[in-house]
């Protein structure tokens, strides 16, 4: 996918800034932790240390008070010594440690690995190869997903195979409806924070990564690679999807849609044809939304009063037959 902002400028005859010579990719890896899963955190850090692409530094951002920071320091020991920054931020929501970590970005790109995720050895090298092919764009790889049991909140045992529930390719229109990309799938060019000034929305209890991705993708574009380079461990306790309530997820989802709706939307070339196929009515829903609402109303009526629904259906059917048989023939 090309950069929608560049496509817009080009379409209206405006010059697009020429690509500068880009240095080889270097990465600042941001690890978000509360310090409560030391074994899991160390497994995540060990997976970073084993990268085949070694041009990186690590920012370990502890979300908690000074005692959490001290516990994390003691647990980590000398892991990644000399190429890491350990800091803490107290208060705020899920975005607070991410935004604090962005102030420490020194690489050409930055990426994220939460303390319950794992990186494959080619995680950064895959990002680097794609960044060289399409400089300035977000790079998106594929994240596998696997169930893990926990003990004292820490992952202890894998349960079942590694699955691939997320699509291989980034699709902006598909992401307008729901988040299909875990945060560890992405490497962002540094310019989205230095030039665009993007930050994570700390008003969101969840989905902060989805909003950040959408805002950045519409400006700089996304290049997708099919390689599975990281693992999202779905814990039986402790993941946001199990800790937060359904109401929290639904509220955050609506907030993201509101944020995206509050500003113009830039789409990649070719997506207008897909939108046209959705068939929107003037200032209203799409045809498919209306059909879904009609279907729900029909099911609701059938559930509440099946005999009334059958009589109404018979009446409509009879009317349709009469109109067909009594219609004048040409």
Buried (B, 14 or more C-beta within 10 A) or exposed (E): BBBBBBBBBBEEEEEEEEEEEEEEBBBBBBBBBBBBBBBBBBBBBEBBBEBEBEBBBBBBBBBBEEEBBBBBBEBBEEBBEEEBBBBBBEEEBBBBBBBBBBEBBEBBBBBBBBBBBBBBEBBBBBBBBBBEEBBBBBBBBBBBBBBBEBEEBBBEEEEEEEEEEBBEBBBBEEBBEEBBBBBBBBBBBBBBBEEBEBBBBBEBBBBBBBBBBBBBBBBBBBBBBEBBBBBBBBBEEBBEEEEBEEEBBEBBBEBBBEBBEEEEEBBBEEBEEEEEEEEEEEEEBBEEEEEEEEEEEEEEBBEEEEEEBEEBEEEEEEEEEEEEEEEEEE
